Amino acid sequence: MSRRIGVFDRSGIESLRKELRIDPHSVRQLRNDLFKHFLSDEDALSRFSAADRVAVHSLEMYHRRDSMFDGATKLLLKTAAGMLIESVILRVASGRTTLCVSSQIGCAAACDFCATGKMGIARNLAAAEILDQLLIAGQLLRTEKRSVRNVVFMGMGEPFHNEENLYQSLESLISQDLFHHSPTKVLISTVGIADAMIRCAKRFPKVNLALSLHSVRQDVREQLIPLARLYRLKQLRETVIEINALTGSPVMIEYLMLAGRNDSETDARELIEWVSGMSVHVNLIPYNPIDESPHLHGSDRPTREAFASRLKNEGIKTTLRYSLGHDIAAACGQLVRHENRHPPTVIQ
Ligand code: SAH
């Protein structure tokens, strides 16, 4: 039997089309059905003459967990080799839906606060595996009459450690004949790989970038993020300013609030100083505790609120985030680690 061609494999699909003399319109229809309308596999393939030669998914739904409190759903997806990754659907009451995707299995960055970082790195995800997360979530959401509005690369992995596949997935995401997703509704979050951030801003100036800053003190940042030794705060400052000039858009600054580490009045003052002259939007994130780092604690709510007020009083755009999906192990990578240890008996 001939091998199935992945639905994201442009040249493979084109060869198949020629071999079987399929009408180009039929290929277009299949792509529209799947990537724009998110029809089920059965419905989309029923209209395609070479359905038995096409593989729609490179990932398989392994387990789904819905939050009992808010609109978060965690999807555990299995690769062909049986490894698990996570995608998270965040439904906001207003109807807007965000999908958080993974770019790697595990992560080499080894940040102290991050469950994925504690796994180490297994491998990069292929572009098709990144895109399949959107397809699977889109098909699921269609049954709820919802669609993915924002795609954020905030799942497992460091996107800029998988730069080529990341860019390939971005091309397909925004390509008119595939997902045709607006680049302004895509966000890449990074630990701060400065040179890659600039390459990305040049190639995809409309895609948003987020820098996981977490501290503006070099020593504190190094304790939390080992890679901070390589990409120092001074270089990151210059990088953000250059990206502002390249894209004309603000850079998102992510700041995890950790008690006694980065949440004092002095920390707020130094952060205000650090972002001066930049166009940024600061997101203050509550810490989701992880078992592997019992020495880290999230800042309490009054401290987070006071920190946010200090920034706002200086005219810095600041959002105080509340965590969604606490009960479904919201810190990325937590659920994968848990499921690997205790696989569910019922696969949904
Ligand atoms: N490697 C990329 C993207 C994945 S992490 C990055 O570092 O940005 C996505 C975001 O989740 C980052 O801002 C990261 O700092 C944050 N994060 C990681 N572990 C967390 C935890 N336990 N609680 C809250 N946020 C966490």
Residues whose N, C-alpha, C, O or C-beta is under 5 A from the ligand:
A	BS01	SAH	F113 C114 A115 F153 M154 G155 G157 E158 P159 S189 T190 V191 S212 E254 P286 Y287 N288 A331
